[in-house]
């Protein structure tokens, strides 16, 4: 499944251009060091964090996209950095568990 298909299926709000990468799994963390150490290339990162270091970590790991939960809004700087790195960023009012459950039901593990 691609990040575009995931975004449509979960009705996520796109905050950047959609860079249509393949999704191979999910990683949930609010700690940048944890993302760097444990997320895998192709994962969708689910987080509440809205600072530039999230993009740096996601870029280092090569995640397929980022979903910011609980209605949190990233700064314009964060969105611009994500666009420059080719990382799709989405937002939702749902919490981490709800999005993770929906991804699991969609077959992404």
JOHUWO-V284608 format. One record per residue. PSI is psi in whole degrees, -180 to 180 (* if undefined). OMEGA is omega in radians with two decimals (* if undefined). D_FIRST is the distance of its C-alpha to the first C-alpha in Angstrom with 1 decimal. Layout:
psi:PSI omega:OMEGA d_first:D_FIRST
psi:PSI omega:OMEGA d_first:D_FIRST
This chain:
psi:147 omega:3.13 d_first:0.0
psi:164 omega:3.14 d_first:3.8
psi:-34 omega:3.10 d_first:6.8
psi:-44 omega:3.13 d_first:8.3
psi:-41 omega:3.11 d_first:6.3
psi:-47 omega:-3.12 d_first:7.0
psi:-41 omega:3.12 d_first:10.4
psi:-45 omega:-3.10 d_first:11.2
psi:-39 omega:-3.10 d_first:10.5
psi:0 omega:-3.13 d_first:12.6
psi:49 omega:3.12 d_first:15.0
psi:148 omega:3.10 d_first:15.2
psi:120 omega:3.12 d_first:17.9
psi:131 omega:3.12 d_first:17.1
psi:-14 omega:3.11 d_first:19.9
psi:175 omega:2.93 d_first:19.0
psi:148 omega:3.12 d_first:17.7
psi:115 omega:3.06 d_first:13.9
psi:102 omega:-2.90 d_first:13.2
psi:83 omega:-3.14 d_first:9.7
psi:158 omega:3.07 d_first:8.7
psi:144 omega:3.11 d_first:5.9
psi:126 omega:-3.10 d_first:5.8
psi:-7 omega:-3.13 d_first:7.9
psi:-172 omega:-3.09 d_first:10.0
psi:142 omega:2.99 d_first:12.3
psi:131 omega:-3.11 d_first:15.8
psi:121 omega:3.08 d_first:18.4
psi:150 omega:3.04 d_first:21.7
psi:9 omega:3.13 d_first:24.3
psi:120 omega:-3.10 d_first:26.1
psi:-43 omega:-3.13 d_first:25.4
psi:-35 omega:3.10 d_first:27.0
psi:-41 omega:3.10 d_first:24.8
psi:-47 omega:-3.13 d_first:21.6
psi:-41 omega:-3.07 d_first:23.2
psi:-29 omega:-2.93 d_first:24.4
psi:-22 omega:3.12 d_first:21.5
psi:155 omega:-3.11 d_first:18.0
psi:153 omega:3.07 d_first:16.0
psi:136 omega:3.13 d_first:14.4
psi:-10 omega:3.09 d_first:10.7
psi:151 omega:2.88 d_first:11.4
psi:128 omega:3.09 d_first:11.4
psi:125 omega:3.07 d_first:15.1
psi:127 omega:-3.07 d_first:16.7
psi:163 omega:2.99 d_first:20.4
psi:-7 omega:-3.08 d_first:23.4
psi:138 omega:-3.10 d_first:24.8
psi:55 omega:3.09 d_first:25.5
psi:164 omega:-3.04 d_first:27.3
psi:-28 omega:-3.13 d_first:26.9
psi:-26 omega:3.08 d_first:26.7
psi:-42 omega:3.13 d_first:23.2
psi:-41 omega:3.12 d_first:22.0
psi:-45 omega:3.13 d_first:24.1
psi:-44 omega:-3.14 d_first:22.7
psi:-40 omega:3.12 d_first:19.0
psi:-41 omega:3.12 d_first:20.0
psi:-41 omega:-3.10 d_first:21.8
psi:-23 omega:-3.09 d_first:19.0
psi:51 omega:3.07 d_first:16.3
psi:159 omega:-3.13 d_first:13.9
psi:-22 omega:3.13 d_first:10.8
psi:170 omega:-3.13 d_first:12.5
psi:134 omega:3.02 d_first:15.2
psi:118 omega:3.10 d_first:15.8
psi:124 omega:-3.01 d_first:19.5
psi:177 omega:3.07 d_first:20.8
psi:29 omega:3.04 d_first:24.1
psi:12 omega:3.14 d_first:24.6
psi:145 omega:-3.10 d_first:25.5
psi:124 omega:3.09 d_first:25.9
psi:160 omega:3.07 d_first:25.6
psi:163 omega:3.06 d_first:28.4
psi:-34 omega:3.11 d_first:28.3
psi:-43 omega:3.14 d_first:28.7
psi:-42 omega:3.13 d_first:25.6
psi:-44 omega:3.13 d_first:23.5
psi:-40 omega:3.12 d_first:25.3
psi:-40 omega:3.10 d_first:24.7
psi:-44 omega:3.11 d_first:21.0
psi:-46 omega:-3.13 d_first:21.1
psi:-36 omega:-3.14 d_first:23.3
psi:-8 omega:-3.12 d_first:21.0
psi:34 omega:-3.13 d_first:17.9
psi:123 omega:3.09 d_first:16.2
psi:134 omega:3.11 d_first:14.7
psi:134 omega:-3.12 d_first:16.6
psi:160 omega:3.06 d_first:16.3
psi:159 omega:3.09 d_first:18.9
psi:154 omega:3.05 d_first:19.5
psi:-11 omega:-3.14 d_first:22.7
psi:163 omega:3.10 d_first:21.2
psi:175 omega:-3.09 d_first:21.9
psi:-45 omega:-3.10 d_first:19.9
psi:-43 omega:-3.13 d_first:20.3
psi:-45 omega:3.13 d_first:19.2
psi:-43 omega:3.12 d_first:15.9
psi:-40 omega:3.12 d_first:15.3
psi:-41 omega:3.13 d_first:16.2
psi:-39 omega:3.09 d_first:13.8
psi:-41 omega:3.11 d_first:10.8
psi:-45 omega:3.11 d_first:12.5
psi:-27 omega:3.11 d_first:12.9
psi:-2 omega:3.09 d_first:9.3
psi:8 omega:3.12 d_first:9.0
psi:124 omega:-3.08 d_first:8.2
psi:* omega:* d_first:11.5
